[in-house]
Amino acid sequence: MSIGSIQRQSVISFGSTIALTIIGFVSTVYFAHSLGPAPLGAYFLFLAYFGIFNLVGDGGFGGAAVKKISEGKEPDEYFSAFVFIRIALLAVSVTALLWAEPYLKDATSSGIFFWLLLALIISVFSSCTGIGVYGTGKVGIYQISGLIDAFLRTLFQITAVFFGFGVAGLTGGFVGGLVAGGIANFWSLNLKLVRFRVSHLKHLSSFSFWSFLTATGSMVFCYADTILIGYFMSNADVGIYRTAFQLTSVATFTTLAFHTVLYPKISTWGVQQKIAEIETSLGRAFTYSLFLAIPACVGGWILGERLLYFLYGAPFTAGSSALFVLLLVQVVNVFMFLGTMSLNALNQPKDAFWITVIAAVTNIILDLVLIPVLGITGAAVATLIAMTLNALGALIILSRIISIKYEYGPVKNILYASGFMGIFLLFIYFVLPLTHVVAVLAAVILGAGVYLIVLFKLDRGIYDELKDLGISLGIPWLGV
């Protein structure tokens, strides 16, 4: 194709992210109506515990392996060293899980403990193959394997829930998806297991220590609120909160795509001292991440309660106020996610750690204070404050390494177009009855259309770039 590798891989990653999100939305809608908030909350707790204990099993060596493999020096040796470490750390994570079993009453009572243990074991295979493929720059393959994982996982889960397996069906389907994704990566893995030296372990360890601590902080953002809501409140509240959080994930399409594509690229450019390429690509990533995050936030503020009601059911409208805050979280997440990614890719994991740990501790303290008072909305506010702190810290430190180039003109146009769309949606909300799911979805589609038309009129640069990309990919393009 006549487009650059960044654009091509970003398109693949963006398309894969959209597909993953659609799969997640459709399945969650089905599970919400079939099971209700409480069983769904138990599954979200399973995901939280898996994320924590899998982090112990990774130890930060996954990010270190991607960094070293992407540099192109002795990739087979670094991959082999990572496989060895990953297997060794499995024993640590399983031991930690078995030790913690008496304290995980919600996990044992809901029957997810066995599946949690099995998922940790299977994750060694899926993690090793995924890191090998991603580290060698095969971002498209890596994304497709994630799509296969999500698709088959959802297929297993829907089938199991249909036949009445409930939470066991959800967790068992998750394990099945891990196996499928690992196999998909394995077929495209070109790295070999070879003899490695102690020096390879040392190099991975020097990077992984800070990477592990940074990942621990990131895990706090992902799961501390979930676990503490489960502690102070109920599984049903967990289900409502995480469902609202998932609805906001539509704002993260482009952020996730650029994060996935740019990490190995920035790592390589950093070694080659191609600073201009890093600055230009990162600035463009900010713009196109906000291209989706800002209008999604504005539209969600207006139509969020209606979407929760019609998509998931009346019990889930209790998450409306949390949804309002979580939509803003996703806008801040653009700067936090891309900023910390760039620090790690530029071999600054220690700096990324310190800003992340400060924000993570802040998040936990605020969760402990706000959840008993404000419930799930308190958890959302805590996440917003802590993530803002993390984003500011990451960007301040990153600005000392490279020049952060924001594209102020395009971002201003995105804000104007989002505001115009918001006025249009407010008119619909107050004038027309949104009493049916078709009416709400039609309002979403019309709002998106208004946003794009206004933005393309205001910013011909964005329009021309998307038009050229679409034509290069063979997508029909209508003039605006």
N, C-alpha and C positions, 0 to 999 in steps of 0.2 A: 504494500500500500504506500501511496505517496504522502505519508505523514511520518513525523518523527517518532522515535521509540517512546519518548515520554507521553506524547499524545496517544499513541496506539495503546500503550499499557494502561494509561489513565482511562481510556474508553472501555477497555476490557474490565478494569477494576471497577469502574463506575457502573457498568452494565451488570457485573456480577453482584455488586452491592445492592443495586436495585432489586435484582432477582431474589437475593437473600432476604431483603426486607419484606418483599411481597410475600414470600413463602412464610416468613415469621408472622406477618399480619394475618394472613388467611388462617394459618394453623391456630394462632392465639384466639381469633374470633370463634373458631369452632370449639376450642377447648373451654373458652369462657362460657359459652352457651351450654356445652355438654356437661361440664364439671362444676362450674361456679368458682368464686374467688379462692376458697380455702384450698382445694386440691392444687389449683394453679399456683397458689402461694407456696405450697410444699415443694413444688417443682422448682420454683425460683430460688428457694432456699438450697435445694440440691445443687443448682448451678453456682450459688455463692460458695458453698463448701467445696465444691470441685475446684473452683477458681483459686481458692486459698491453698488447698493442699497440693494442687497441681503446680502452683507457684513454688512451693517447697521442693517439689520434685524437679522443677526446672532450675531453680537456684540462680536465675539470671544468666545461665550459660547459653540459653537459646539466643538471646540478643547478642551475646558475645560471639557465638558461632556465626551468626549472620554477618556481623561486622568483619570478622577475620576471613570468612569464606569470600565475602564480597570484595575484599581487597585483592584477591587473585593470587596470593602467595601461599603455596602449599595447601590448597583447599581440601584435598583428600585427607591430609594429616589432621587438620583442624576438625573436619567432620567426624573422623574416627575417634578423636579425643572427646568430642561432644557426646557421641553415642555411648562411650564408656562411662562418662560422668553421669549421663542421664539414667543409665541402668543402675548405677550405684546410688543415685539420689532417690530412685524409686523405693528402695528399702527404707530410706529416711522418711519419706512422705507416708508410706504405709504404716510404719511404726508410729508416727505422730498421729495418724488417723485412729489406729487401734487404741492408743493411749487416751485419745480425746473422746472415745465412744461413750463412756458414762456421762459425759457432759453435753452430748449432742442428743438430748432427749427428743427434740422435734424430728431429728433424722431417724432415730430408731423407732419412734412411735408411728411414723408415717411410712415405714418400710423402705426408705431410700438408702439405708446404710450399705447394704450389699451391692447395690448398683453403683454407689459412690466408690467403693473399693475396686470394683471391676473397671470402672471408667479410668481410674488412676493407672491401672496396669496397662490398659489398651492405649492410653495417651502417650506412652513411651514410643510405641511404633508410629503413631500419627505425628507426634512431635518431631521425631528424628527425620522422617521422610519430608515433612513440611519445611523444616529448617534447611535441609539440604537443597531442596528445590528453590526456596526463596532466596537463600544466600547466593546462589549462582545466577540470580537475576531473572529467573523464569517467573515473573510476577503473574503473567497471564495463566500459566499452568497452576500456580499456587492459588489464584482466585477461583479457577474452575474446580479445583479439588474441594475448595470450601463450599462451592455451590452444590457439588455432588453430595458432600457431607450433609448440608442443610436439607436438600431435597429428599434424600433417602431417610434421613432422620425423621423428617416430617411425615413421610409416607408410613414409616413404621409406627409413629406415634398415633396418627389418625386411625390407622387400622386397629391398633391395640385399644385405643379409647372407645372406638366403635363397638368392640367386642367386650367392653366392660372392665378392662384392666386398670383404668384410672391412673393414679400416680406411677405405678409400676410400668405402665405402658409408656408414659412420658420419659421416664428415666432409662428404660430399656431401649427406646428408640434413640435416645441420645448416644448410648454406647454403640448401637448399630451404625449411626452416622460417623462416629469416630473411626470405626473400622473401614467404612467405605472411603472416607476422605484420605486415610492413610494409604490405602491400596492405590488410589488415583495418583497420589504424589509419587509412590514407589515406582510406577511404570515410567515416570519421566525423570527419575533420579539418575544422574550421570556420575555422581561421586562414588568412590569405592572405599571399602574398609581396608586400610593399610596400617602398617606399623607406624606408631607416632612416638614422639619423644616427650620427656618430662617438660621440656621447654614449651611445648604446645599447651600442656595443661596449665603451666604458669601464665602464659599469655592470656589464655581464656579466663583464668581465675582473676587476674589483675583487672580485667574489664568487667567480669561478671559480678564482682562484689558490689560495685556501685550500681550496676544494671539491676541486680537483684533487689537492692534497697529501693531503687526508683520504682521498679515494678511493684514492690510491696506497697508503696505509697499510692500508685495507680489503682491497685487492687482495693485499697480503702475507698477510693472514689466509687468504684464499681459495686462493692458489696457491703461496706460497713453499714450503710443505711438500711439495706435489706435485712441484715442479721439483727440489727438493733430494733428495727420495727417488729421483727418476729419475737424479740425478747420482751419488749415493752407492750406490744399489742397482740395481734393474732395472725395466723396464716392468711386469713381472708384479707387483712389489711396489707400484708405483703403482696398478695395477688393484685389488689387494686393499684398499689403504688407502682409495681413493676410493669403492669399493663399500661399505665399512663406514661411511664418512662419509655416503654417500647413505642408508643404512638409518636413520641417526639423524635424517634430515630430517623424519621423521614428527612430531618434537617441535617443528617450526618453523611448522606450519600457521598458528596464530593470530598468532604474532609477525610473520610476513611479511604477513599480511592487515592487521594494524593499522599496520605500518610504511607499507605502500602507501597506505592510506586516510588516515592522520593527517597525513602530511607536508604535502600542500597545505592541509589544514584548519588545522593549527597555524600554517602560514605566514600564512594569511588572518587568523586570530584574533590573531596577534602584531601585525599591522599595525593591527588594530582595537582592540588593548589588551583583548581578552577573556581575561584571565588565568585566571579561574575555569573557563571551558570547557576550557582547555588542561590545567589541573591535574586536573580530574575525568576527562577522557577518557584522559589518560596513566595515571592510577592504575588505571582500569578495564582499560586495555590490558595493564598489568603482570599483573593478576589473571588475565585470560583467556588470556594467553600461558603463564603458569605452570599454568593449568588443564590444559593438554595436555603441557607440557614435563616437569613433575615425574613424573607417572605413566608417561610414555614412558621416562624415564630409569630408573625403578625396574624396570619390566617388562623393559626391554632388558638390564639387568644380570643378570637371572635367565634369560631365554630367548634372549639375543643369539646365543650360540654355536650353538644349535639352528637359529635362523632363518638364520644365514649358511650353515650346512651344507645345509639343505633348499631354500633359495631360490636360492643361487648355486652350490653345489657344494663338495666337500671341500677344494679348494685355498684357498678363501676363508675357511675357519675359522682360518687363520693371522692373520687380523685381529681375533680375538676380544678380545685384551687392549687393542688400540687402540680397539675399539668401546666398551669399558667407560669409557675416558676421554672419548671423543668424545660420549657421551651426556651427560656432565656439562658438556661444552663448550656444548651446546645450551641448558642451563639458564642458564648465565652469559650466553649470547648474547642472551637476552631483555632483560637490562639494558643490555648494550653496544649492541645494535642500536637499541632504542627511545631510549636516552639520547643517542647521537650523532645520530640522526635529529632529535630535538627541538632539539638545539643548532643544527644547520644550518637547520632550519625557522624558528628564532627569530633568524636572521641572526647567528649566532655561529660562522662557519666557521673562524675563526682558532683559537678555543679547541678546537674539535673536532679540528683538525689536530694541535695540539701533543700532546694526549693520545694520539691515534692513532699519531703517528710514534714516540713513545716506546715504545708497546706493539709497534709493527711491528718496530722495531730489536731489541727484546727477543726477539721471536719468531724473527727470523733468527739471532741469536746462539745462542739455545737450540736451534734446529734444527741448526746447525753442530756443536754440542757433543753433542746427544743422539741424533741419527739414526745416526751411526757406532757408537754404543754400544748403543742400545736399538732401533734399526730404526724401523719405522713406529709403534711405541708411543712412542718418543721424540718423534716429530713431533707426536703427539696431546698429550703432556704439555706440549710447548713451546707449542702453541696454547692449551691451557687456562690456563697461567700468564699468557701475554701478553693473552689476552682478558679475564681477570679484572682485570688491571691497567688495561686500557682501560675496562672497565665502571665500575670505581671512580672513575677520573678523570672520566669523562663525568658521572656522577651528582653528584659533588662540585661540579663547575662549574655544572651545571644547577640545583643547589639554591640557588645564589647569584642565579639569575634568577627562578625560580618556586619555589613550595612543592611538593615532591614528596610526594604523598599515597599511601602504600601502604595497601592494604586488608588490614590484618593479620588480621582475623577470617576472611575468606574464604580467604586464603593458608594460615592455620593448618589450616582444614578440608581444604584440598587436600592438605596434608602428611599429615594423619591418614588420609584416604581412600586415599592412595597407599601408606602404610605397611600398612594393612589388606589392600590388594590384593597387596602384596609377600608378606605372610605366606601368603595364599591360593595364590599362584603357587609359593612355595617348597614348600608341601605337595604340590601337583601334581607339581612337578619331582622330588621325592624319593620319592613314593609311586607315581606312575603312569609307565609307560614312554613317553617321548616319542620314539618310534622311527619315526614317520611324519609327513609334512608336515601331514596332516589333524589329527593329534593336537596338533601345535604350534600351528597356526592356531586350533584349538578352544580351547586354553589362552589364547591372546591374546584371543579374543572373550570368554571367560568372565571373564578378569581385568578387561577393560574394563567389563563389566557390573557386576562387584562394585564397582569403583571408583565408577562413576556412582551406583549405588544408595546406597552409604555416603555419598558426598558430598552427594547430594540430601537424605538424611536429616539430615545435619549442618548444611547451609546451605540454608535455604528461600529465601534471597534469590537465590542463583544459580539454584536450581530455578525460582522464579517468573519470573525474567527470561528464562531460556531457554524456559520454557513459553509466556510471552506472545509471544516472538519467533517460536516455532514455529507458534503458532496464527495469528499475523498473516500468516505465509508460507503458511498452508494445510497445514501438516505435522501429521499425526495425532499426538496426544500421550497417552501412557499415564501414569496417576497412579502416584506412588511413595509 
